[in-house]
């Protein structure tokens, strides 16, 4: 029985250490989720900028630029 107390103490210490590690992992997961959200917003901006550029180039190639000048837009 005397051998049991150090083993239980060691298990309690390990459980405390695992709890601390889990708290750090949850914090890192939250930070990573926020960073991924920011990256996604940047990629969406790049996508819409590219789509806008493609629409302008398509419009110019179809002659819509001169049509816009005629209407004064």
N, C-alpha and C positions, 0 to 999 in steps of 0.2 A: 504494500500500500504506500509506503514512503516513496517508492519509485514513481508513483502516479502523479504526485503534486508537481514535480518539475515538468513532466510531459504536458499536463494541463496548462501550466503557466506558459509553456512554449507555444501551445496551440492558441491561447488567448492573444499572445503577442503577434502571432502570424495572422490571426483574424483581424486584429487592429491594423496591421500593416496592409492587408488586402483591402480593407475598407478605405484606407487613405489612398491607395492606388486607384480604386474604383472612382473615388471622388475626383481625382486628377483626370482620369480618362473621360468622365462625363463633362468636365470643364473643357477639355481639349476637343471633344466631339462637338460641343456647342460652338466653340470658336471656329472649327473647321466648317460647320454648317453655315455660319455667317460669311466666311470667306468664299465658299462655293456660291452663295447667293449673290455676292458682289461680282464674282467672275461671270455668273450667268447674266446679270444686268449689263455688264460691259459687252458680252458677246451679242446680246440682243441689240444694243446700240450699234455695234459694228454691222450686224446683219441688216438693219433698217437703213443704215448709211449706204451700204452696198446696193440694196434694192432701189433706193432713191437715185443713186448714180446711174444704175442700169436703166431706170425709167427715163431719166434725162437724156442719156445717150440714145435710147431707142426713139424718143420723141424727136431728137435732133436729126437722126438718120431718116425718119419718116417725113421730115419737113415741118414738124409742128412748131419749130422755133420761129419760122417766118410767119406762120399763121398767128402765133401769139403776138408778134410785132404789129401785124395788121390790126388786130383788135385792141392793141394798146395795153396788153397785160404784161 
